[in-house]
């Protein structure tokens, strides 16, 4: 099978959006340029994903970095199917009624991580509001399968909010992923139109819960810009994140998937992203990634190594101060 995102039937993927009027999809600025998927390693990554019947968010969400990442054998596995029970206005993942969980999927993810020789893996999922635990045990099983097949691989998860179910959240925390990532996505004012199935403070509480239960787990969250937010609103979200002790923030430009999705209100310039990065670093995040093409799992392996180093340096500095 040849990978071609243009072949996707967008009307079938997003039936709930077909009533929306077409929104203009303006020309992307010069600073947003990506290399088309190609190359031997890209093909090998695609073959592994296909042979094990796995889904990646790289394909389902139409990530602009798929060519670069797959050439490096970096992919983000998306578990629990291809269909999401929510209908966020920015997201390109298909929406509708999902199929039953594939009980063998966690093992296949573990096999894929082993076959690809991944040192760091990112596992995300669709939202499964149809399940009693929102898929928490499926995450637990997937983490366990990866640990069994590749005990040295570090694991980053990017789940939904589990509808705020603390028992479900705690079960995933106890599985001890190395990084617990959950994106706030946008500022509170825009939640009703951009992320209607979620709640801003519920997502914040989830990330705070991770630190309350196991402070050794790194926490991470991301924002899209270009949806109509202000710099002041972004600054407040950063403050909220730091109050929840979030270690790592990612900020990237929102790109409109189709004419039926939320429109881009503003293309933030590279210089504006540099300003956001300076702001985030000043607020005390251990790691910041803020560029137009930054996505949650972009350069995740390299960033995890830097994140761990940054925490070690911070702990060392505290030890020195205490000794003095």
N, C-alpha and C positions, 0 to 999 in steps of 0.2 A: 504493500500500500504506500502510495506517495503522499507525503505530508503537504497539504495545500489548504490553508485556512479559508481561502476564497470559495472552496467547495461546500462549506458548511451552510446548511439551510437555516438562515437566521430567523425566518418567520416561525419555523417549528421549534427553534431553540428558545425563543422568547415570545410565546403566544400572548402573554399578558401585556406586552409592550406595543402590540400592533395597533391598539386604539390611539396611541400617542401620535401627535402630528410629527412630521419629519422636522428634525432640527438641523440647521445648517452644519455641515462638517467642513470647516474652513481648512485652508492649506496649512500644513504643519510648518513651523519656522525652521530655518536652516540648522539650528543647533539640535534638532531631533532627527537624527539619521541613524539607521541600523543596517547591519549587513544581513543580506538574505540568507536563510538556512541553506547550508551546502557543506561539502567535505566528507571525508571518509569517517571521521570520528562521529560526526553528526548522524550519519547513516547507521553506524554501529549502535549508538544510543537509541535511535528510533527502532532498530531491529529488536533490541533487548526489551524495550517497553511493549512492543507489539507481540513478541513471542510469549511474554508472560501475562498478556492480556491486562495490562495496567493502564491507568489513566494518569496524565500529568496536567497540572494546572498550567504549565508552559503552553500547551496546546489549547486547552479548554478556555482559558482566559485570553488567548491571543497575545501572550507576552511579547513585547518587542525585542527582548534579549534572548530569545530561544536559540538563534544561530550561534551567538557567542557562548552561551552556557552549555549547549549540547556538544559543541566542539571540545569543551573541556570535561565532558562526561558529568556535567552538573545538571541534575533535573529535580524538579519538585513533584513528588508523587501525590496524587489526589485520591484519597480513599473514600469508600462508601458510595461509589457510583459517580455518574456524570451529571446527575440531575439534582438541582438544589430546590429545597422547599421554600426558599425566600426569593424575592424579586427585587433586589437592590437595583436602582436605576443606573448605576455606573458599571455593573458587572456583566461580562460576556459569557459566563457559565450558564448552561441551559437550565431552565426552570420548569417545574411541573411536578408530577407524582413519581417519586423514585421507585426503583425495583427493590426487592428484598436484599438485605446485606449478603455479600459473598463471603462465607465463612473462611474460605481459603485465601482470601486476598492478603491478609497480614503475612502469611507464609511466603506468598509470591513477592511481596515487597522485600522481605528479608532476603530471598534468593537474588533478587535484582540488585540490591545493595552489595551483596557479596560478589556477584558476577561482574559488576561495574567497578569493583574495588574502591568504593567511595569512602573517603576519610570522614566526611561530614554529609549528612543527608537531611533534607527538609521534607516533612510530611504534612500536607494540609488536607482539607476535606471540603465537601459541600456541606451546607447546613442540612441536618436531618431532624427537623422538628417532629417528624412522624414517629420517631423512636422514643421509647420511654426514657432512656438516658441520653438522648441526642447523639448517640454513637460513642459515648465515653469508653465503654469496654472494647470497642473496635480499635480505638487508639491505644488502649493498654495492650491489647494483643499484638498490634503492629510494632509497638516499641519493644515488646518482649521478643518478637521474631527477629527483629534487627539485631538486638543484643545477642541472641543465640547464634545467629549466622556470622555476625561481624562484631565481636565484643569490643574492638578498639574504635569503632566508628562512633563519632559524636552525633547526637540526634537533636534536631530542632523540629518542633511541632508548631503548626499554625492552625489551630482549631477555631470553631465558632464559639459562641458564648454559652453553649449548653443550657440556654434559657435561664441562666442564673442558678441552676441546680448545684448547690454546694457539694452534695454527695458525689455527683458525677465529676465535678471539677476536682475534688480531693482524690478520687480514684486515679485520675490522669496524673495528678501531681505526684502521687505515690509511686507511679511507674518511673519516675525520675528522668524525664527528658533533660538534656543539657541546657536547652533553650526553650522557653515557653513564650511563643509569639502570638499575639492576638491584636489585630489592627483596629484602632479607633476609626480609621478611614477619613473622617472629616470632622468639622467643628459641630458643637451641639445644635446650633441654629439650623443646620442643614439636614439633620437626621430625618425629619418627617418626609422629606422628598427624596433624599439620596439613599438613606439606609432605614426605611420604614419598619422593617422587621426587628430592628435592634434597638437597644437603649444605651445611651452614652454612659451613664453612671453604672449600669450593669456591667459593661465591658471594663470600666475602670476597676470595679470591685473584684472582678475575676483576676485581673493582673495583680492587685494588691493581695488577694488570697494566696497566690502562688508564693509570694515573699513571706506571708505570715506562716504558711505551712512548712516551706523549705527554702530558707534564704540562700541556699547554695545554688539554686536554679537561676540562671540568667533570665530576665524578662525583657521583652522586646515589643514594640508597637510601631505602627506606621500610619502616615497621613498621605492623602492625595491632595494636591493643590490645583487650582484652576477651575473650581466649581462655584466660585463666588465668595469664598471666605476672605477675611481681611487679615492683615499681618497681626493686628491686635488679638484677633480670635485665635490665631495659631499660637501666639505667645501664651495665652491663657490655657490652651490645651497642653502645651509643654509644661506649664506650672502644675497642672493636674496630674500629668504623667510623673513628674518628679515627686509629687506628694504621695503617689502610689509606689514610689521607689523603682520605677522602670529604668532599666540599665541602658537600653539601646533604642534610639529612634531612627526610623527611616522616613524620608520625605521624597516623593516623586511627583512628576507631572501627570495629571489625569489625561488620558487620551480616549476620545469618544469611539466606542467600538462600531456603532451603527447610527444611522440617522434617527432611530427610535430611542436611543439612550440619552441620558442627560448631556446637554451641550457643554463644550468647553467655554467657560466665561473669560478665561485669561490664560495665556501661555507665559508662565513665569520664566524670566531670563536666567541664564547661568549666573549672572551677577546677583540676582535676587536669591537664587538658591544658596550662593555663598553667604549672603546675609543671614539666611535661615540657619545655616550650619553654625555660624558664629554665635547666633542667639542661643541655639541648643547647647553648644559647648559651654557657654557662659552660665547656663542653668544647671550644669553638673552632670549631664549624661556621660556615662563611660564611653559610649560609642555613638557616632552620628554619621549617617549616610544621607546626603541631600544633594541630588542632582536630578536633572529632568528625567533621566531613564532609570533612576533608582526604583527598585521593586523590593518587596519584603524578603525574597530569597536571593536577590542578585548579589553575587560574590559572598554568599553566606558562609562558606568554608573559611575563606581568608578573613572575613570579618569576625568569625568566632575566635580564631587564633588571636586577633588583636584585642578582642573583648576580654579574653582570659588574661592576656598580658596587662591590659589596663587595670583590671581588678587587682592583680598581683602587685602592681606598682602602687595602687591606692592603699592596699593593706600594708605594704612595706613602709609607706610614708606615715601611716598612723602608728605603726610600731616604733618608728624613730621618734615621733613626737611624744609618745607615751614614755619612752625611755628617758627623754630629756626632762 
